[in-house]
């Protein structure tokens, strides 16, 4: 059934697929979901999935349902299944995106029951959506990493103009650059680059390579601000205090985003 729009819902940090959308273009519509639930093999599959993924699954209630499954008088709705067994693999959702949703493992099983062709279409479409999502996240991370690098250029130019005196050796200049870079590291991550390397001896790269998107965005802002503070001839200790306060404030503002990391973890 190509061309069918299927909704994907995020729940419990997992992807749930709309069974209601899946059956929309099939004869029988939503009644097919209840027909599928009456099947004893379906009940057994749901029970195994819940045992593997749900520590709060009500096994005694499941045993009673399993024993009844397959009889002509047997009836099982999604709501009844959830209430009786405390299941998490199926969701009965109301509102704008209302309908029956199933964890992707279960949705693929349901798709196979509907038709092998639909199951294959569903798997391919789901994989395409996840690949698109991963590409967008990767692009967003790389964009913020690039922005951070560009702002770092502004930052080092400010150091050169305002801090580095003439006739210093290359080693002395590098030391001052490293010192100023660590002002930003301490303000944002709570540790210097050296401290991070000592804590993570088996990791390649540096603390910024393991930053979240939000941390990189704040880092880009801190670099611009520190460049201005340097031009204002503020002492390093005062700049560090101001930058740390700014970092905390900005990360808190971004904390509604579930990908935000904790201040100082650098991961």
Secondary structure, 3 states (H helix, E strand, C coil): CCCCCCCEEEECCEEEEEHHHHCCCCCCCCHHHHHHHHCHHHHHHHHHHHHHHCCCCCHHHHHHHHHHCCCCCCCCCHHHHHHHHCCCCEEEECCCCCEEEEEHHHHHHHHHHHCHHHHHHHHHHHHHHHHHHHHHHHHHHHHHHHHHHHHHHHHHHHHHHHCCCCCCCHHHHHHHHHHHHHHHHHHHHCCCHHHHHHHCCCCCCCHHHHCCHHHHHHHHHHHHHHHHHHHCCCCHHHHHHHHHHHHHHHHHHCCCCCCCCCCCCCC
